[in-house]
């Protein structure tokens, strides 16, 4: 019986190791729609051919295709409820799992002495996915991309209404890559120079949606792939990481002119111990107003005082050493925004750069690492 006829007849039978299958099921969980009105999106598409099983999950905006080794007895495809399969496979013993397509889209799963049948759906309902472009592929070092996402992803807006802010701007030039994210209250800007990007001329601008950034971060955290292959067509972004392909719908619209908000003359520059600053902010923020999360920072000779107060909880003040000799300056910031930066910077010393109480403050790591990283925060009235 030729393969085409076997597939048409709706057969599929494979054996796969639990560890390998579980690794790929876990990798795709972030993409599967939990609350969907389209039932097929809660399912994986399984496709078996050669000696591979390929798995696809999609929520229509984002999709992830991955694969693992399999003994393919009969080539074919099926769809299986994703959440249920993941939860079930996790509980199986560490042994080989045999997956077989039955009548009416049911799927049999056997492992050791466990035997389960799950209710699948017709494969024809599963959305078709765009193919990876053959031209215009740019190779980005995996750990560089991971570093950029770590330093900027948290500043992306969660507000649905601010559509163009629901992603980060990725700027590729022949010898550098920059990522910028903002929610209108703060902006993270990170550049990595000294890279070589073949095939990039001028400036290649791409808006990467937040969900794609989060998913990519998860994939990059667990990969040993050296590079990410990036490409795009009119409507879709493609990121290939090892044997995994992440595709995302492009965000349309204009990203704000971020260069206009980068501070030019913040002349009051104070190096601070990052751990001490973080600890002091966390302590004081317990007593900040719950809505605004505002803390007051007062620069005086030799120290930075951090304080907060609210009628509900009381007041708190902490101070840390600061080599500052200028006039006193008091400014308010959202504590959560400062803590986000300190966590992402991963630096033992940071520089706080201020101009006056009404102007945006800038933070950056004090020691020169391989990334040119700056973080701009709008002040708050306190």
C-alpha positions in Angstrom: 0.0 0.0 0.0 1.7 3.3 -1.0 2.2 6.0 1.6 -0.3 8.3 0.0 -3.0 5.7 0.2 -2.1 4.8 3.8 -2.3 8.5 4.8 -5.6 8.9 3.0 -7.0 5.8 4.8 -6.2 7.6 8.0 -3.7 5.3 9.5 -0.8 6.3 11.7 1.3 4.2 14.1 4.5 5.2 15.8 6.6 4.4 18.8 8.4 7.2 20.6 10.4 7.6 23.8 8.5 9.2 26.7 11.4 11.6 27.5 11.7 12.9 23.9 8.0 13.3 23.4 7.5 15.0 26.8 10.4 17.4 26.0 8.6 18.6 22.8 5.1 18.6 24.4 6.5 20.8 27.2 8.2 23.2 24.7 4.9 23.8 22.9 2.6 24.3 25.9 3.0 28.1 25.8 1.5 28.3 22.3 -1.6 26.1 22.9 -4.7 28.2 23.4 -6.2 27.5 26.8 -9.5 29.3 26.3 -10.4 29.1 22.7 -13.7 29.2 20.9 -12.1 27.2 18.1 -11.8 23.6 19.4 -9.1 22.4 17.0 -6.7 25.1 18.4 -6.7 23.1 21.7 -5.1 20.2 19.8 -1.7 19.2 18.5 -1.2 18.2 14.9 0.9 15.0 14.9 2.6 14.1 11.5 4.7 11.0 11.2 7.0 10.3 8.3 10.5 8.9 7.8 11.9 8.5 11.3 10.4 11.7 12.7 7.3 12.7 14.5 6.5 16.4 13.9 4.2 18.3 16.3 2.5 21.6 15.6 0.6 23.9 18.0 -1.0 27.2 17.0 -3.3 29.9 18.3 -3.5 31.5 14.9 -1.2 34.4 15.9 1.6 32.2 17.0 2.6 28.7 16.1 5.4 26.3 17.0 6.5 23.3 15.0 8.9 20.9 16.6 9.9 17.3 16.1 11.5 14.3 17.7 12.8 10.8 16.7 10.2 8.1 16.3 9.9 4.6 15.0 7.3 5.1 12.3 5.4 1.9 11.6 2.7 3.6 9.5 3.1 7.1 8.2 0.2 9.5 8.7 -1.2 12.2 10.9 -3.8 13.0 13.6 -4.8 15.6 16.1 -4.7 15.1 19.9 -6.0 17.4 22.7 -2.8 19.1 23.8 -3.3 19.9 27.5 -4.7 16.4 28.3 -1.9 14.6 26.4 0.8 16.6 28.1 -0.7 16.0 31.6 -1.1 12.3 30.8 2.3 11.7 29.3 4.0 13.3 32.3 2.5 10.6 34.5 3.6 7.7 32.3 6.6 5.5 33.2 9.9 6.2 31.5 9.4 3.7 28.6 8.4 3.8 24.9 5.0 5.0 24.0 3.0 3.7 21.0 0.6 6.1 19.5 -1.9 4.8 16.9 -4.8 6.4 15.0 -8.1 4.5 15.3 -11.5 5.0 13.7 -13.3 8.3 14.0 -10.2 10.3 14.9 -9.7 8.5 18.2 -6.1 7.9 19.1 -4.7 5.0 21.2 -1.8 5.6 23.5 0.0 2.6 25.1 2.9 2.6 27.4 4.0 -0.4 29.5 0.7 -1.6 31.1 -1.1 1.6 30.5 -3.6 1.8 27.7 -5.6 4.9 26.9 -7.8 6.1 24.0 -8.2 9.8 23.5 -10.8 11.7 21.4 -9.1 13.5 18.5 -10.5 15.7 15.7 -10.3 15.6 11.9 -6.9 16.7 10.7 -8.5 18.7 7.9 -9.8 21.2 10.5 -6.2 22.1 11.6 -5.1 25.5 10.2 -2.4 25.3 7.5 0.8 27.1 8.4 3.1 29.3 6.2 6.3 27.7 5.0 9.8 29.0 6.0 11.0 31.5 3.4 13.8 30.4 1.1 15.3 33.8 0.7 16.3 36.7 3.1 17.2 34.5 6.0 19.4 36.3 8.7 21.4 34.3 11.3 21.3 35.8 14.8 23.5 34.3 17.6 21.1 32.5 19.9 22.6 33.9 23.2 22.7 37.4 21.8 19.0 37.3 21.0 18.3 35.8 24.4 20.3 38.7 26.1 18.3 41.3 24.2 15.0 39.8 25.1 15.9 39.4 28.8 16.9 43.1 28.9 13.8 44.5 27.1 10.9 42.1 27.0 9.6 43.0 30.4 9.0 46.7 29.3 6.4 45.7 26.6 2.9 47.1 27.2 0.2 44.7 28.3 -2.6 47.1 27.3 -4.5 45.8 24.3 -5.5 49.3 23.2 -1.9 50.3 22.6 -1.5 48.0 19.8 2.0 49.0 18.5 3.4 48.9 22.0 2.4 45.2 22.4 5.7 44.2 20.9 9.4 45.1 20.8 11.2 46.7 17.9 14.1 44.7 16.6 16.6 46.7 14.5 19.1 44.7 12.4 22.0 46.6 10.8 25.0 44.9 9.0 27.1 45.1 12.2 24.6 45.5 15.1 21.3 44.4 16.5 19.1 46.6 18.7 15.9 45.8 20.6 13.6 48.5 22.1 10.5 48.1 24.2 8.2 50.6 25.9 4.8 50.8 27.6 4.7 54.6 27.5 5.9 54.9 31.1 9.4 53.4 30.7 11.6 52.3 27.8 14.3 49.6 27.6 16.9 50.0 24.8 19.6 47.5 24.2 22.2 47.4 21.5 24.7 44.7 20.7 27.5 45.9 18.3 30.3 44.0 16.7 28.2 41.3 15.1 28.2 40.5 11.4 24.8 40.0 9.8 25.1 38.6 6.3 22.4 39.8 3.9 21.4 42.8 5.9 21.9 46.2 4.2 20.8 49.4 5.7 18.3 48.8 8.5 15.8 46.0 8.9 13.0 47.0 11.3 10.7 44.3 12.7 8.0 44.6 15.4 8.0 41.3 17.4 4.8 40.7 19.4 5.0 40.1 23.2 3.8 36.6 23.0 6.4 35.7 20.4 9.1 37.3 22.6 8.0 35.3 25.7 7.9 32.1 23.7 11.3 32.7 22.1 12.8 33.4 25.6 11.5 30.0 26.8 12.9 28.2 23.7 16.3 30.0 23.9 16.6 29.2 27.6 16.6 25.5 26.8 18.4 25.3 23.5 22.0 24.5 22.7 21.6 25.8 19.2 24.2 28.3 18.3 22.1 30.5 16.2 18.5 31.5 15.3 17.5 31.7 11.7 15.2 34.7 11.2 13.1 35.5 8.2 9.8 37.2 7.4 7.3 37.6 4.6 4.4 40.1 4.2 2.5 38.9 7.2 4.6 36.4 9.2 7.8 36.3 11.2 9.8 33.1 11.3 12.4 32.1 14.0 14.1 28.7 13.5 15.9 27.5 16.7 17.5 24.1 16.1 14.7 21.7 15.1 11.9 24.1 16.3 10.2 26.7 14.2 8.3 29.5 15.8 6.1 31.6 13.5 4.3 34.7 14.5 1.9 37.1 12.9 3.5 40.5 12.3 2.4 43.5 14.3 1.4 46.3 11.9 1.7 50.0 12.6 4.4 52.5 13.6 6.5 52.0 16.7 6.9 55.3 18.5 9.9 57.5 17.7 11.9 56.3 20.7 15.0 58.3 19.9 13.1 61.4 20.8 12.8 60.3 24.4 16.4 59.1 25.0 17.7 61.7 27.5 20.5 63.9 26.2 21.6 66.0 29.2 21.1 64.0 32.4 24.2 65.4 34.1 23.7 64.2 37.7 25.3 60.7 37.4 25.6 58.5 40.5 27.0 55.0 40.6 25.1 52.7 43.0 25.5 49.2 44.3 22.7 47.3 42.5 22.0 44.7 45.2 21.8 47.4 47.9 19.5 49.6 45.8 17.3 46.6 44.9 17.0 45.5 48.6 16.2 49.1 49.8 13.5 49.6 47.1 11.9 46.3 47.9 11.7 47.1 51.6 10.4 50.6 51.1 7.9 49.6 48.4 6.0 47.6 51.0 4.7 50.9 52.2 4.1 52.6 48.9 0.6 53.5 47.7 -0.9 50.3 46.2 -2.1 51.9 43.0 0.8 54.1 42.1 3.7 52.0 43.6 5.6 55.3 43.9 8.8 55.6 45.9 10.6 58.9 46.6 14.3 59.1 45.8 16.3 61.9 47.4 19.9 62.5 46.4 21.9 64.2 49.0 25.7 64.6 49.7 27.1 61.1 50.1 23.8 59.2 50.1 20.6 58.3 48.3 17.5 58.2 50.5 14.5 56.0 49.4 11.2 56.5 51.1 7.5 55.8 50.7 4.3 56.3 52.7 0.6 55.6 52.4 -2.3 56.2 54.7 -3.1 52.5 54.8 0.2 51.0 55.7 2.5 53.6 57.2 5.9 54.9 56.0 9.4 53.7 55.5 12.8 55.1 54.6 16.1 53.5 53.7 19.4 55.0 52.6 22.4 53.8 50.7 25.8 55.2 50.1 26.1 57.4 46.9 29.2 59.3 45.8 27.2 62.5 45.1 28.3 66.0 45.8 25.7 68.1 43.8 22.6 70.0 45.0 19.9 67.9 46.6 17.3 66.4 44.2 14.1 64.6 44.9 12.3 62.5 42.3 9.6 59.9 42.3 9.5 56.6 40.4 7.3 53.5 40.2 9.2 50.9 42.4 8.2 48.0 40.2 9.8 49.6 37.1 13.1 50.1 39.0 13.2 46.5 40.3 12.4 45.1 36.8 15.6 46.8 35.5 17.8 45.8 38.3 16.8 42.1 37.8 17.4 42.3 34.1 20.7 44.2 34.2 22.5 41.4 36.1 25.2 44.0 37.0 26.8 44.6 40.4 26.8 48.3 39.9 24.4 50.6 38.1 24.4 54.3 37.2 21.5 56.5 38.0 21.4 59.5 35.7 19.1 62.4 36.5 18.5 65.9 35.2 15.7 67.4 37.4 12.5 66.1 39.2 10.3 66.6 36.1 12.5 64.8 33.5 12.9 61.1 32.8 15.6 59.3 34.7 18.0 56.9 33.1 19.6 53.8 34.5 22.3 51.7 33.0 24.8 49.0 34.1 28.0 50.7 35.3 30.5 48.3 33.9 30.7 48.0 30.2 29.3 44.6 29.2 28.9 43.5 25.6 25.5 45.2 25.5 24.9 48.9 25.3 21.9 49.0 27.7 19.9 51.9 28.8 16.6 52.1 30.6 14.5 55.3 30.8 11.8 55.8 33.4 9.3 58.6 33.5 9.1 60.4 36.9 6.0 60.4 39.1 4.5 63.2 41.2 4.9 62.3 44.8 
